[in-house]
């Protein structure tokens, strides 16, 4: 059975994985695009969206490996889009255009039901209203022994940590301070939950830290 993991998850030095006031124009909240800056210049990012060039250094290696051996994804609703409350219609299909970068089944946590969306490239969005346990069970059913990647946002990763359902959490600590927003670590005693640092490596753009859950 593959790992349940969160990989290449961008966090500020003060622990914020998103800035306040997410919107269509600000997917990471106002001022939050400084968080994934380490990723945006990589070859992996540029090739994902049909662009040439990009760095092939350490940050690209981290980004590339984060996309390998994935059989299913789990996303929070805010990771799928900026819409709150009941879906007004079925027009919104994510931030990524007709061919999202997932290429697997993706299970989106939401309080409001919605029909599945089949996209180009093998991505199908399934909307789960019964919580993370159902999403994880359904992801395992389709992952065929590969890893399940919990993509975020912050609230979803925190839920998986609190339930000790993540086998691995790989963070990209961006050298910025946000001061407010969604804090990944607030109120979490990670050592008490069984998590410890097992690897760390730094590039000029981010410090990449891997935490794993003790068996």
N, C-alpha and C positions, 0 to 999 in steps of 0.2 A: 504494500500500500504506500502511495506517495505521501509527501509531507503536506500539511496545511500550513501555509506560510504567507507572510506579508514581506514583500521585497522592494528594494529601491524606494522606500517610503520617505519622502522629504519632510524634514522637521527643522525648525529653527533652533538656535542654541538655547533659547528659553522654553523650548518644548512645544511650540505651536505648529500644528500640521496644516492649518488654514488660518487666514486672516478673517476679520469680521466682514459681514455684508456681502456674501456671495451673490453674484448676478450673472446674467448672460455675458456681460462684458468683462467680468472678473471671476473666472472659474475658481480661483483660490482665495477669493475675497479681495477686498480693496488693499492693494499693496502686496498681495500674497504671491505674485509671480516670481518674486525673488527666491522662493523656496525651491522650485525645480530648475533654477538656472543652470545648475551643474549638469542636468540631463539634456537641456535643449540644444546644446552644442555638439552632442555626440552623434556619431554616424548612425547608431541604432535609432535614435529619434528621427533624424533626417530621412533615413531610408524608409522608416515606417510610414512617413507621409509623402513619399515619392520624390524626395529631394536628394541631390547629390552632396558629396563631401561630408564633413563632420569629423570630429576628433576620434581617434582610435586608441586613446590612452586609457588609463585606469577607469575613469568614469564610464567610458563606453563598454569596457569589459563587464563592469557591474551591471549596466543597463542590459547588455546582451544576455548575460546569464540569468537575469531576473525573468526573462521571457521564455526560457527553455523548459521543456518537460512539463508543460501546464496542460491539464486535461479539462479544467473548468475554472471559472472565476466567480467570486462573490463580491458584489458591490453594494454600498449603501445608496440610498436614493439620491443624495446630494452629489455623489460621485457620477451618477448618471445624468443629472441635469439640475438647473436652478429652480425648477418649479416646486412650489409648496402646496400642500393641501390636495384635494381631489384633482385628478387629471382633467383639465378643461376639454381636451380632445386627444386624439392619438397622433397629433402632428409631430410632437417632439420625439426624436429617435436617438438622442445622445449628442455629445459634443463632436463626434468624430467623422461625420459624413456617412456616405452609403457603405463604406467598407471599414468598419472599426478595427482596431489593432488586436482584437482578442482571438478571433478565429477558433473559438470553442463556444460551448454553452456558457452563458453568463446569467447568474441569478442575482436579481436586484431586490434588495429589501425595501418594502414600502408598506404603508398602512392602507393603501388604496389599490384595489385590484385593477389589472389591465391585461388585455390579451398579449400573448407572446408576439415578439417582433423578430422576423427572420431577415437578416441583413446579408450583404455580399460577403464573400470570403469565409463563410462557415460560422459566423457569429449569430447566435440567436439569444435575444434577451428574454428571460423568463422572470415574471414578477411574483415575488413571494411575500405573502401577508402574514405568515404565522411565525416569523422570527428566525433566528440564526440556526436553530437546531434543524428545522425543516430545510433551510437553504443548504446546510452542510450535508444532510442526508441525500438530497437530490443531486448535489454536486458529486458526491462519492459514487452515486449510481452511474454517472455518465463519464467520470474521469478515467476509467479503465486503468486504474493503478498509477496514473500520473499524479503530479502535484495539484493541489487546489490552492489558487492564489487569492487571498483576501486583499482586494485592491484598495480599500478605504471607502469613505473617508474616515476621519478620526474617530467618530462615534462607533463605527462598526469595528474598527481595530480594537478599541477599548473593550467592547463587548466580548470579543473573542479572547482577549487577554484575561478579563475578569473570570471567564468560564474555563480558563486554561485550555482552550481549544487550539491555540496556535502552537505549532511545533517550533517555529522559527520566525523571528522578527528582524528583518534587515533594514536598518535606518540609514538614510543619507542626511547627515547633520550639516545643513548649510550654514556658513559663517555669517548669519544675520540674526538680528533681534526683531521680533514683531511686537512684543509688549502686550498684545491681546489677541483674541481669536479662539480657536479650538485647541485646547492643550491636551496632548496625548497622555501625559504622565500624571496630571493632577489627581490626587487621591488614590493612585495605584501604588501598592507596595509590591513591586515586581519581584524582589527576592523572596518575599513571603508566598508569592504565587508560583515560585519555582523557576524563575527566569534568571539567567546570568549571562554575562558577556563571554562569548567564545571566540570572537575575532574582531579585529579593527585594523583599518588601513586608511591612509589619508591621501587625497589628491590636492592640488591647489584650489579646488572648487568645493570640496566637501570631505567630511570624515565619515567613512562607511563603517558602521558598527553592527555586528550581528549578535543577537541574543537568541538563546535556545532554552527550551523548557527541559528541566531535568526529568528523567524518567522516574 
